[in-house]
Amino acid sequence: KNGKNTLAVLLGRPATRKLYTAEMLAPYLLLPLLAPGLGWPAALPLFSLPLAIRLIQRFHPEAPGPVFNNILAATAFLRQRIRTVPDWPGPGIQFRDITPLLLDPRAFRLLVEAFVLRYMNAEIDLVAGIDARGFILGSVVAHQLNRGFIPVRKKGKLPFTTVAEEYELEYGNATVEIHTDAATPGQRVLLIDDLIATGGTMLAAARLLQRLDATVVEAAA
């Protein structure tokens, strides 16, 4: 209200809309680092909430204002579009299905923009997405960041020479692979999947990239 912006003062630059947005988002961007116990599915909606509110109000002014006047309501906007399917693909497993979120153009846009905002100024050379839903998010984020994309595929799906890593799932074992020329030594890679259950797939993918002497900057889901 007083026209002052902390980031603008620190950077010695005029206050702009982007700097006001960055200042507003800063506390939430740190949440996954400060509170890793929450898990990424909980942290992602929280750090993207201010952006979610702004984007919805900008592109969908017909949306009722009070709905997005507080953090809890905006969290619900994203979480309500993640469906839980019980006992799939096996008894006792609660499967988190993101297809309703992908089907909603508002929610999908908000999710992608949250990733892009977090990493747009990061030193990243490539984005890797994990088979299969990680391809959806990872490739779109890579496109928006103007970076190359690495598909981390299930065993036997890649045509060229590969390196492989086996890992444990909630319901068995599996193997993921990448091409041996997917990354060069020293390249910095952002690893993306749709969600984290046991973390086994994400860890296996990270080990694959490290075997090529690439650096995993961060793993996100």
N, C-alpha and C positions, 0 to 999 in steps of 0.2 A: 504493500500500500504506500510505503514511503519512497518507492522507486529505487531502493537499494538492493543490491544483489551481492551476496558474499563471494560467489565465484567470479563475478565481474571485477570486484575490488581486488581479489587475489591475483587475477590474471592481468589486471590493468587494462581491461577492455570495456567498451560500453555494454550496458545491460541489454540483452536480447531475449526473445522468447525462448530460444534454445537453452540459454544459461539459466533462466528461471525454471525451466523444466528439469534441467540437470540438478539444480539445487534442491528442488522438491523431491527428486528421486533418490538422491545420494544415500539417505539413511536406509532405504529399502534395498538398494543394490548391494549393501554390505551384509544383509541378513543371511544369505547362504553361507558366508564365511564365518560370521559371528555365532550362528546357531545351527551348525550342521546337523544336530540331532533332530531337527524338524523334518529332515528329508526334503529332497528337491520338489516333489509334488506339492508340498505345503509352502515351501519358500517361494517358488516361482510366482504363484498368484499374488503373494504379498508384495514382492518387490516391483511387480508390474502394475500395481493398483492405480497409482496416480496417472500413469500413462493410459491405462484402461479408461479411467474416467474422462480424461481429456479427449481421447479418440472417439469414444461413444458420443459424447456431447457435440463434438465437431461434425462427425459424419452421420449421426442419427439424432438430430435435434428434436425429433418427435418423441424420443424416449423420455419417460417421466423423470424430471430432474431429481426428485427426492430419492429415487432408486439408487442413484450414484453419488449421494451426498456423504456417504461414509464408507469406510474401508470394508466393513463386514458385507455390505450389500454388493460391492464390486467383487469381493472374493467369491461370493455365492454365484455371481454371474458366470464365472469361469468353472467353478466346481460343479455346478448343476449340469454342465455339459459334458461331464465325465461320468460314464455309466459303469456301474459295478455289475458284473455278470457272475453269479455264484456257481461254484463247482465246474469251472471251465478254465483250462482244458482237462481238469481232473477233480476228483472229490476234495473238498476242503479249500480249494483255491478261489480267492476273490479276484477276478480278472478286471482290471481297470481299462475300460474301452473308451478311447478318445474319438471314435468316429462321429458321435454327435457333435463334439466340439469342432471337428473338421467340416462338418456339414453346415454349421452356422458361420456365415461369412464374417460376422462381427467378432465372434470369439476367435476364429482362426487368425484374423488380422491382428487382434490384440496380442495373441500368443507370439506370432512371428515378430511383431514390432518390439515386444519385450526382449526377445533374444537379440534383435538387431541393435537396439539401444544399448544393451549391456556390452556388446562386443564391437561396435562400430569404430571405436578408437583403439582397440586392442591390437597388439602386434601378433597377428594371426596370418599364416600363409595358406592354410587349407582348413576345410571343414570335413569331418568324417561322420557319416551317419550309419547307424547299426540296423541291419536287416531285421524287420522290414519297415516298421513304422518310423524308424529313425531316418529312413530315406526321405519321407515326406517332409519332415521338419528340417532335416539337415540340408537338403538340396535347396529348399526355398531360402533358408538363412544364408547359405553360401552364395546364392544368386544375389541376394540383397546386399551382401557384404563385398561382392565382386571378388570372390575367392573360388579356388578350385574345390571340387568335391570328391571325397573318397568313399566308395561303398564298402562297408564291412559286411561281408556276405556269409551265409551259412555254407557249410562244407560242400564242395562239389559244384558250386554255382559260378565260379570264375574260370575263364578259359585259359589264362596265362599262368605262368609259374607263380606260386603262392607261398606264404608263410601261414601257419595255422596255430591256433590255441584252443585247447579243450577247457571246458568249465562246467560247473554244476548249476543246474536249474532247480526250481522248487519241485519239479516233477521228473528229474532225470539229468542226463548229461548231454552236452552239445558241443559243437566245434564251430568257430568262426575263422574266416580267412580274409586276407587282403593280398593284392598283387605285390610282388617284390619291388616293383617300381612305383608303388603308390605314393611314396614320400622319399625325399632325399635327406641325408644326415643334416641335422640342424634345423629342419623346417619345423615351424610351430603350428600345432594342429588343435583345433577345437573339436571335441568329441560330443556328438548329440544322439540321444535316443528319446523315445516318447515317454518312458517312465523308468523308474528304478524299483525292482522288487527285492531280490537278494543282492544285486550289484554285481553278480557273477559275469554277466555279459559285458558290462561296461569295463570291468577290470581286465577281462580277456582282450577286449578291443584295444585298451590302453597298452597292454603288454605287446600286442602285435606292432603297434606304432613304435614303441620303444625298441623293439628288435630291429627296426629299420633306422634306428638312431634318430628318430624324430622326437620332438618334445611335445607332450600333451599339456597344453596351456591350461585347459579346464575341461571337466566333463559336466554336461548339462542335460537335464531331462525335464 
